[in-house]
Amino acid sequence: MERVATGTEHVSPEILDYVISHSTPPDAVLDELRKETARRFPDWAVLQIGREQGTFMALLSQVIAPRRAVEVGTFTGYSSICLARGLAPGGSLLCCDVNADWTSLAREYWQKAGLADMIELRLGPAAETLRSLPADASLDLAFIDADKTGYATYWDEIVPRTRAGGIILVDNTFLHGRIFDDDPDPDARAIRDFNEHALADDRVELAMLSVGDGLIFARKK
Ligand SMILES: C[S@@+](CC[C@H](N)C(=O)[O-])C[C@H]1O[C@@H](n2cnc3c(N)ncnc32)[C@H](O)[C@@H]1O
């Protein structure tokens, strides 16, 4: 099986292959998107969530059936397709990103997946997009997977806008294992600080899952 670095270094290659081969595989659209991303943006394809994480997030979204969902960090659209497939009838997913080139591929695949009418892309710094949203707690599902130094800001904008019982997912909470040392790198510091920030937030209960490169699964109280 072709192996793609998705931050799963904490799991042995054998276990990862086993996990992937014992999870429902992605469909042809997601498979093609992964290949097309690697072809068009070979240096950046690692930004995409892994197949097994995509399957998990799609199932979770189907269980929640969100009417309003937000994604912070869309890249070429893999995770957004997984999330959008669970939307309730009439539901919508708002995608936040700054890169028009990467998200143009996402737009192509939203069309191919038959999801284009349910997804809105806002190009611009996610902090500004989130601040422009209504202040009422109406989000059912959110996924944070953008610049690491922005995580605490995104969290602080999203938590009050999430309904009681709503779910917030946060990616890369292991940051490839760099959370353990005193790595002065801004991203490593940001994730270490963010993980403490989220844990101390008594508006949510959370479990950090060993999925992909670490995934916070938080439920608003
Ligand atoms: C790790 S990638 C997202 C991967 C995507 N979730 C997937 O599974 O394919 C991070 C994305 O965050 C975007 N990003 C970086 N800084 C941002 C910001 N300040 N506001 C919004 N998006 C940002 C990048 O352009 C990039 O597409």
The ligand as a Gaussian input file, in Angstrom:
#p B3LYP/6-31G(d) Opt

LIG

0 1
 C       -3.149000      21.320000       6.913000
 S       -3.894000      22.248000       5.632000
 C       -5.564000      21.722000       5.693000
 C       -5.754000      20.316000       5.170000
 C       -7.194000      19.939000       4.926000
 N       -7.968000      19.966000       6.149000
 C       -7.272000      18.575000       4.272000
 O       -7.526000      17.578000       4.956000
 O       -6.999000      18.478000       3.062000
 C       -3.927000      23.851000       6.324000
 C       -4.663000      24.903000       5.487000
 O       -4.784000      26.084000       6.289000
 C       -4.721000      27.197000       5.444000
 N       -4.374000      28.377000       6.251000
 C       -3.159000      28.753000       6.699000
 N       -3.237000      29.905000       7.383000
 C       -4.549000      30.268000       7.371000
 C       -5.276000      31.356000       7.921000
 N       -4.676000      32.327000       8.626000
 N       -6.612000      31.402000       7.711000
 C       -7.240000      30.420000       7.002000
 N       -6.589000      29.366000       6.471000
 C       -5.273000      29.289000       6.651000
 C       -3.677000      26.823000       4.405000
 O       -3.830000      27.603000       3.241000
 C       -3.962000      25.340000       4.203000
 O       -4.786000      25.119000       3.097000

